[in-house]
Amino acid sequence: MARVLLQHVTKRYPGAGRPAVEELSLDIADHEFLVIVGPSGCGKTTTLRLIAGLETPSAGTLTIGERIVNDLPPADRDVAMVFQHYALYPHMSVYRNMAFGLHLRRKHLRLTHAQVRERVVAAARALELEAFLQRRPDSLSGGQRQRVALGRAIVRQPQVFLFDEPLSQLDANLRVATRTEIKRLQLDLRTTTVYVTHDQEEAMVLGDRIAVMKEGRIQQCAPPLEVYQRPVNRFVAGFLGTPAMNFLAGRVEGQGFVLAGGAGRLPISGALVRTAARYGGTELVLGIRPEAIGIVPEGESDSGALDAKISLVEPRGDRVDVTFTLLKGEHGAGGPQMICRSDSQAFGKWRAQGIIRVRMDLGRVHLFESGETGVNITLTRESSHAAA
């Protein structure tokens, strides 16, 4: 097993307007499961290919274990990669597919035929493939084929596992089952793992840490709950979470947040008011997650509640996502659109076009500087309190 260290790594392709990966630094600990997540084209797969040796860095240093591997070919890096497509040999049995790489390097690895078989059978047992070892890939389901690809990587017993969106070809149920298997195997094998996905739910479930990428740069790298609850900027806040965080532009005035365009006024905590004071009334962006917005029960009084009109109700089993529009004045013209997540039983009687009152958990409101990657100034406030 090994630590993986990327120091100021950049990858430029000829003719490209900007680097695919730019000044990327990551320290992936021995035994760690790191997930790299981000939108298409953000550089996450390029990063994985750089670690694997399938791409050569334009600048920077890449270390696996104690070795700088910038100039080492893939075969000498002691890594195993599982691709988005299974890449199985259709004319070979499951056993031969899993054993193929070991047989090619058997003498180099000083393995006997019996030792190769022992590794393959052990991996097949762990992946529940023992009954399929003599079958060919075309007789297997998509999930079983992906497990064969996993087994082919496992038998090599590498220092590092690399996964490039390995579940994207599977249906929803198989994705859940297979990602659980991947996490269990990683915990059992304790192999350093770098996993690339665009699926934020996969990232949250699998990773010891998540690295969120945008345009070739790491925006934040931290444990899943920290990234979700304490996003460093607006991009990270908006990318993680389904439904996405609500964003409202406006200014802090007095003890409230005045929405842009005269769309209304929201209460915020005194601590946020003090934090925003140094911005001198410039435009900021308020962010709040759907689960931090509640619906005031009928007949209950709440001076901080806001009137809203429901535009869409989406049942999700025990929860319901409610899209609504804030109202200006006494049921007046519509303001900004937002979404909240509520208990389905408590919300069952409400329908689209109905009028509700909503309230926000002021302790879970974030303020961001303007712009797509505007800094979360809420964290600035928390840092200053910690320092004090």
Secondary structure, 3 states (H helix, E strand, C coil): CCCEEEEEEEECCCCCCCCCEEEEEEEECCCCEEEEECCCCCCHHHHHHHHHCCCCCCEEEEEECCEECCCCCHHHCCEEEECCCCCCCCCCCHHHHHHHHHHHCHHHHCCCHHHHHHHHHHHHHHCCCHHHCCCCHHHCCHHHHHHHHHHHHHCCCCCEEEEECCCCCCCHHHHHHHHHHHHHHHHHHCCEEEEEECCHHHHHHHCCEEEEEECCEEEEEECHHHHHHCCCEHHHHHHCCCCCCEEEEEEEECCEEEEHHHCCEEECCHHHHHHHHHHCCCCEEEEECHHHEEECCCCCCCCCCEEEEEEEEEEECCEEEEEEEEECCCCCCEEEEEEEEEEHHHHCCCCCCCEEEEEECHHHCEEEECCCCCEEHHHHHHHHHHHC
